[in-house]
Amino acid sequence: MKLKEIKDLDLVRRFIVEDEELWERVSEDSSTKESFIIKENPYFWWIGCYNENSVLVGFFWLHHINDVCLQIHAHVKKEYRKDYAYECGKGVIEYFVNKMPKNYQKLVAEIPVIYPDVIKFTEKFGFVFEGVNKLSCRKNKKVIDQNRYGLIRSDIKI
Protein backbone atom coordinates (compact mmCIF):
# COMPACT_ATOMS: atom_id res chain seq x y z
CA MET A 1 0.00 0.00 0.00
CA LYS A 2 1.36 3.37 -1.02
CA LEU A 3 0.13 6.59 0.56
CA LYS A 4 0.28 9.89 -1.27
CA GLU A 5 -1.25 13.26 -0.57
CA ILE A 6 -3.84 14.04 -3.26
CA LYS A 7 -3.72 17.56 -4.67
CA ASP A 8 -6.22 16.95 -7.51
CA LEU A 9 -9.48 17.89 -5.78
CA ASP A 10 -11.55 16.98 -8.83
CA LEU A 11 -10.22 13.43 -8.46
CA VAL A 12 -11.40 13.42 -4.83
CA ARG A 13 -14.83 14.74 -5.84
CA ARG A 14 -15.26 12.20 -8.65
CA PHE A 15 -14.11 9.37 -6.39
CA ILE A 16 -17.03 10.13 -4.06
CA VAL A 17 -19.84 11.17 -6.40
CA GLU A 18 -19.26 8.48 -9.03
CA ASP A 19 -19.57 5.66 -6.50
CA GLU A 20 -23.20 5.28 -5.40
CA GLU A 21 -22.46 3.28 -2.25
CA LEU A 22 -19.76 5.68 -1.09
CA TRP A 23 -21.87 8.74 -1.92
CA GLU A 24 -24.79 7.35 0.09
CA ARG A 25 -22.55 6.77 3.12
CA VAL A 26 -20.79 10.14 3.17
CA SER A 27 -23.54 12.54 2.10
CA GLU A 28 -26.36 13.97 4.15
CA ASP A 29 -29.90 13.97 2.81
CA SER A 30 -29.70 17.61 1.71
CA SER A 31 -26.52 17.06 -0.33
CA THR A 32 -26.59 16.75 -4.09
CA LYS A 33 -23.82 15.52 -6.33
CA GLU A 34 -24.10 18.71 -8.38
CA SER A 35 -23.57 20.94 -5.35
CA PHE A 36 -20.80 18.81 -3.84
CA ILE A 37 -17.74 20.99 -4.34
CA ILE A 38 -14.36 20.53 -2.72
CA LYS A 39 -12.32 23.68 -2.35
CA GLU A 40 -8.63 24.04 -1.69
CA ASN A 41 -7.87 24.75 1.94
CA PRO A 42 -4.44 24.80 3.62
CA TYR A 43 -5.98 23.00 6.60
CA PHE A 44 -7.34 20.04 4.61
CA TRP A 45 -5.29 16.97 3.76
CA TRP A 46 -6.44 14.23 1.38
CA ILE A 47 -4.29 11.11 1.85
CA GLY A 48 -4.73 8.62 -1.01
CA CYS A 49 -4.23 4.89 -0.61
CA TYR A 50 -2.95 3.12 -3.72
CA ASN A 51 -2.70 -0.65 -4.09
CA GLU A 52 0.14 -2.63 -5.69
CA ASN A 53 -1.35 -1.87 -9.15
CA SER A 54 -1.36 1.90 -8.44
CA VAL A 55 -5.17 1.92 -8.20
CA LEU A 56 -6.66 4.48 -5.82
CA VAL A 57 -8.65 2.26 -3.46
CA GLY A 58 -9.57 4.99 -1.01
CA PHE A 59 -8.48 8.10 0.79
CA PHE A 60 -8.68 9.63 4.21
CA TRP A 61 -9.59 13.27 4.67
CA LEU A 62 -8.04 15.04 7.64
CA HIS A 63 -9.13 18.55 8.45
CA HIS A 64 -8.34 21.17 11.05
CA ILE A 65 -10.79 21.63 13.92
CA ASN A 66 -8.46 23.70 16.10
CA ASP A 67 -4.73 24.01 16.80
CA VAL A 68 -4.65 20.62 18.53
CA CYS A 69 -7.33 18.54 16.82
CA LEU A 70 -7.93 17.08 13.35
CA GLN A 71 -11.11 15.36 12.25
CA ILE A 72 -10.63 12.22 10.17
CA HIS A 73 -12.94 10.73 7.53
CA ALA A 74 -12.36 7.38 5.82
CA HIS A 75 -13.44 6.85 2.20
CA VAL A 76 -12.58 3.37 0.92
CA LYS A 77 -14.54 1.84 -1.94
CA LYS A 78 -16.60 -1.16 -0.90
CA GLU A 79 -14.90 -3.57 -3.30
CA TYR A 80 -11.52 -2.77 -1.69
CA ARG A 81 -12.48 -2.61 1.99
CA LYS A 82 -11.86 -6.27 2.81
CA ASP A 83 -8.36 -6.33 1.31
CA TYR A 84 -7.11 -2.79 1.87
CA ALA A 85 -9.10 -0.75 4.42
CA TYR A 86 -7.16 -1.79 7.51
CA GLU A 87 -3.76 -1.39 5.86
CA CYS A 88 -4.81 1.98 4.49
CA GLY A 89 -6.11 3.15 7.89
CA LYS A 90 -2.93 2.00 9.63
CA GLY A 91 -0.86 3.86 7.06
CA VAL A 92 -2.83 7.06 7.57
CA ILE A 93 -2.40 6.84 11.36
CA GLU A 94 1.37 6.45 10.79
CA TYR A 95 1.23 9.40 8.37
CA PHE A 96 -0.44 11.47 11.11
CA VAL A 97 2.31 10.58 13.59
CA ASN A 98 5.25 11.00 11.22
CA LYS A 99 4.27 13.71 8.74
CA MET A 100 1.52 15.92 10.14
CA PRO A 101 2.48 19.06 12.06
CA LYS A 102 3.26 18.17 15.68
CA ASN A 103 0.82 20.74 17.10
CA TYR A 104 -1.95 18.30 16.14
CA GLN A 105 -2.21 16.00 19.12
CA LYS A 106 -5.54 14.33 18.47
CA LEU A 107 -7.68 12.76 15.76
CA VAL A 108 -11.46 12.72 16.16
CA ALA A 109 -14.16 10.96 14.17
CA GLU A 110 -17.90 11.65 14.19
CA ILE A 111 -19.65 8.49 13.04
CA PRO A 112 -23.40 8.26 12.37
CA VAL A 113 -24.85 5.55 14.61
CA ILE A 114 -26.30 3.74 11.58
CA TYR A 115 -22.79 2.60 10.60
CA PRO A 116 -21.67 0.05 13.22
CA ASP A 117 -19.11 -1.32 10.74
CA VAL A 118 -17.37 2.06 10.67
CA ILE A 119 -17.43 2.21 14.47
CA LYS A 120 -15.77 -1.23 14.70
CA PHE A 121 -13.23 -0.21 12.05
CA THR A 122 -12.36 2.95 13.99
CA GLU A 123 -11.94 1.06 17.26
CA LYS A 124 -9.36 -1.26 15.62
CA PHE A 125 -6.93 1.67 15.54
CA GLY A 126 -7.33 2.55 19.21
CA PHE A 127 -9.95 5.26 18.87
CA VAL A 128 -11.91 5.57 22.11
CA PHE A 129 -15.61 6.42 22.46
CA GLU A 130 -15.89 9.96 23.85
CA GLY A 131 -19.60 10.63 23.68
CA VAL A 132 -22.65 11.24 21.57
CA ASN A 133 -23.35 14.26 19.39
CA LYS A 134 -27.13 14.08 19.73
CA LEU A 135 -29.38 14.54 16.70
CA SER A 136 -26.57 15.99 14.60
CA CYS A 137 -26.93 14.34 11.19
CA ARG A 138 -29.74 13.71 8.70
CA LYS A 139 -29.68 10.34 6.96
CA ASN A 140 -32.55 8.53 5.26
CA LYS A 141 -35.00 11.28 6.22
CA LYS A 142 -34.24 10.91 9.93
CA VAL A 143 -32.20 13.11 12.22
CA ILE A 144 -29.81 10.79 14.03
CA ASP A 145 -26.99 10.78 16.56
CA GLN A 146 -23.31 10.56 15.80
CA ASN A 147 -20.80 8.88 18.08
CA ARG A 148 -17.58 10.76 18.73
CA TYR A 149 -14.33 8.82 18.88
CA GLY A 150 -10.88 10.18 19.65
CA LEU A 151 -7.26 9.06 19.37
CA ILE A 152 -4.48 10.96 21.13
CA ARG A 153 -1.08 11.08 19.42
CA SER A 154 0.76 9.88 22.55
CA ASP A 155 -1.49 6.79 22.73
CA ILE A 156 -0.67 5.62 19.21
CA LYS A 157 1.51 2.51 19.06
CA ILE A 158 3.32 2.06 15.75
N, C-alpha and C positions, 0 to 999 in steps of 0.2 A: 504494500500500500504506500503510495506516494502522496504527500500532502503539499499543497501549493496554494498560496493566497490568490484568489480570483479577483482580477481587476475589471474584467468584462462584465458589467452589471446587466447587460442584455442577456448574456448567457445564464446568469442567475435567474433572471425573470422567466426566461423561456423554460428553464429546468423545472420551475414550479408550475407555471400555468399550462404547459403542454402535457403534464402528467395528471390525469383526473384524480387518481387516488391521493397523490401528494397535495394537490390543490385543495381537495376536500378536507384534508387533515389540517392544513396550515391556515386556511382562510376562515374568516368569520362570515356569518350569514350576509352581512351588508356589503361584503367585498365582491367586486367583479373583476374578471380577468382583464378587461379593458382599462379599468382604473388602477390596476395594480402596477405601480411604478416604483422602481428602486432608484434612489438618488445617491450620488456620491456623498460620503460623509467621512471626515477624518477619524471619527470614533466608531466606525463600523468595519468589521473584518469578516470576510467571506473566505473560509478555509475549505478548499476543494479536496476531495478524496478520490484518487485515481487508482484503478486496479492495475494488475500486471500488464494489461493490454492498453493502458493509457486511456481507459474509458472513465469518464466522470460518473461515479456511482452515487455520490452524494456530496453534501457540503454542510458545514456548521457555520452559523452566523453568530458572531459575538458582537455585542454592542454595549457601549458605555451607558451605565446608569448614573454613576457618580465617580469620584476620584478613586474609589476603592473597589467598586463592584462592576462586573460585566454580566449581562444576561446572555444565555446561550440557547440556541435553537438548533435542533438536529433536523436535517432534511436528507434522508437516504431513500432512494427509490425502492419500492417494495420488492422488486425482483432481485435486489442486491442485499437486502437486509440480513438474510440468514448467513451469507458468506462474508460480508464486509462491514456490517454496522458496528460490531464491537471493536474490531481493529481500527476502524475509522475514528470512533469515539475515543479510544485509548490514545490514538495519535494526536487528536485535537487537545486532549488534556495535557499531554506532553508538550505540545506546541504552546499552550497557555503558560506552562511552567517555564519553558526555556526561551520563548521568543516574545511573549507579550510584555509590555512595560511592567516593571516590578511594583509600581504603585497599585496595580490591580491585585487585590488579595483574595478576591472571592468571585466565584461563578454562581449565578442563580438561574433557576429554570422555573417558569410558570407553566404547569401542565394541566390542561382541561381534564377534569375527573373522568371523562368518557374514554380516556386512553390509558387503561391500566398497563398495556404493553409498553408504553413510553415511560410510565412511572417505574416499572421493573427495570427497563433498560438504564434509566438514569441512576437507579440505586446500585447497579453493578459497578459504577465508577466511584462509589463512596459518597454520592450526594445524600444529604440527610433531610428528612421532612422537617420543614420549619413552620408550617401553618397553612391556613386556607385563605385564599383571596375570594371571599364570598361573592357570588353572583356577579362575576367579572368578565364573562365571555358569553357570546351568543353563538350557539351551534345548533343546527337542526330545529330552528325556531323556538329554542328554549334558552333562557338565561341560566348559565350553570356556574359552578365553582371551579376554581383552578387551585391545584395544590402547589405550594412553593417549596422548592428544594434548593439547598445550598451546599457548596463545596469550598472550603477554605484552603488556600494555597498551601499552608503549612501542614495540612492533613493529607495532602496528596502523596501517595507512595508510588514512585516510578521504578 
